[in-house]
Amino acid sequence: MSEENDTIIRVRIQKAVIGLLSALILLPAWSCAAASSASIETVGTGRSDPKLTNATQRRSTACEAATIEAQAKMLSILGQTSTLKGAEIVRTQWLADDRCRVTLRLDKN
């Protein structure tokens, strides 16, 4: 198997694990979200595989993981049968060790 295929498989596994872990969050949904009458915001934090040697890959996978976590939190608020159509990333913060924090907003309209 090539190194590129290894990386693709690793990223897919990371996404699946993050999705599962996000579904197991024990905090009340509203403790991880800000809600106003016009929109809902959730924040997700992601980390990359430390074995990745390329900084761009580490940052990209961390950002994807953070986005998935924020989406999972939003779905826990709205209900699993809801869709996130129209949700947008309104803030991306880069933290230490190539971690990423993403704020996702969905207008209620």
FIPA-259761 format. One line per field, with one value per residue (C-alpha): x, y, z; residue in one letter; residue number from 1. Coordinates in nm, 3 decimals, padded with zeros to 5 digits. Example, Ala and Ser with C-alpha at 12.3 -4.5 7.8 and 13.67 -1.06 7.14 Angstrom:
<torkes>
xx	(01.230  01.367)
yy	(-00.450  -00.106)
zz	(00.780  00.714)
code	(a  s)
pos	(1  2)
</torkes>
This chain:
<torkes>
xx	(00.000  00.138  00.203  -00.073  -00.327  -00.212  -00.277  -00.623  -00.720  -00.582  -00.785  -01.104  -01.048  -00.987  -01.313  -01.507  -01.356  -01.420  -01.779  -01.831  -01.664  -01.868  -02.186  -02.081  -02.043  -02.200  -02.236  -02.579  -02.595  -02.661  -02.338  -02.141  -02.346  -02.455  -02.808  -02.988  -03.324  -03.157  -02.886  -02.715  -02.338  -02.130  -01.757  -01.548  -01.183  -00.975  -00.630  -00.430  -00.237  00.106  00.261  00.185  00.510  00.362  00.242  -00.025  -00.171  -00.169  -00.351  -00.597  -00.694  -00.720  -00.954  -01.166  -01.186  -01.292  -01.559  -01.698  -01.712  -01.895  -02.142  -02.205  -02.274  -02.512  -02.697  -02.732  -02.910  -03.129  -03.194  -03.026  -03.282  -03.208  -02.982  -02.706  -02.771  -02.660  -02.426  -02.104  -01.769  -01.755  -01.426  -01.116  -00.850  -00.516  -00.404  -00.079  00.040  -00.150  -00.488  -00.779  -01.096  -01.386  -01.704  -01.999  -02.314  -02.655  -02.922  -03.262  -03.444)
yy	(00.000  00.341  00.617  00.828  00.547  00.504  00.873  00.860  00.558  00.719  01.037  00.835  00.641  00.965  01.110  00.801  00.795  01.165  01.123  00.839  01.025  01.335  01.131  01.018  01.366  01.363  01.738  01.888  02.011  02.370  02.382  02.353  02.592  02.951  03.011  03.328  03.376  03.400  03.131  02.843  02.823  02.526  02.491  02.187  02.121  01.880  01.737  01.566  01.243  01.327  01.073  01.295  01.460  01.728  02.042  02.110  01.761  01.797  02.131  02.009  01.697  01.895  02.142  01.860  01.694  02.020  02.077  01.725  01.771  02.105  01.942  01.654  01.899  02.094  01.777  01.687  02.018  02.001  01.628  01.354  01.375  01.741  01.863  02.118  02.274  02.636  02.587  02.779  02.807  03.155  03.125  02.908  02.927  02.748  02.627  02.475  02.145  02.199  02.172  02.362  02.515  02.580  02.776  02.668  02.881  02.784  03.046  02.930  03.098)
zz	(00.000  -00.088  00.161  00.001  00.046  00.406  00.469  00.309  00.518  00.834  00.774  00.715  01.035  01.225  01.092  01.193  01.542  01.593  01.482  01.728  02.013  01.940  01.964  02.313  02.457  02.800  02.841  02.779  02.421  02.521  02.723  02.397  02.189  02.180  02.063  01.974  01.813  01.472  01.477  01.656  01.700  01.806  01.858  01.775  01.848  01.643  01.652  01.383  01.381  01.526  01.289  00.989  00.887  00.663  00.849  00.587  00.631  01.010  00.997  00.735  00.929  01.253  01.083  00.939  01.280  01.445  01.181  01.227  01.603  01.566  01.324  01.566  01.848  01.626  01.530  01.897  01.947  01.638  01.638  01.438  01.157  01.090  00.814  00.842  00.503  00.521  00.818  00.773  00.946  01.095  01.283  01.265  01.534  01.524  01.864  01.989  01.842  01.515  01.689  01.542  01.685  01.449  01.518  01.306  01.266  01.130  01.076  01.197  00.910)
code	(m  s  e  e  n  d  t  i  i  r  v  r  i  q  k  a  v  i  g  l  l  s  a  l  i  l  l  p  a  w  s  c  a  a  a  s  s  a  s  i  e  t  v  g  t  g  r  s  d  p  k  l  t  n  a  t  q  r  r  s  t  a  c  e  a  a  t  i  e  a  q  a  k  m  l  s  i  l  g  q  t  s  t  l  k  g  a  e  i  v  r  t  q  w  l  a  d  d  r  c  r  v  t  l  r  l  d  k  n)
pos	(1  2  3  4  5  6  7  8  9  10  11  12  13  14  15  16  17  18  19  20  21  22  23  24  25  26  27  28  29  30  31  32  33  34  35  36  37  38  39  40  41  42  43  44  45  46  47  48  49  50  51  52  53  54  55  56  57  58  59  60  61  62  63  64  65  66  67  68  69  70  71  72  73  74  75  76  77  78  79  80  81  82  83  84  85  86  87  88  89  90  91  92  93  94  95  96  97  98  99  100  101  102  103  104  105  106  107  108  109)
</torkes>
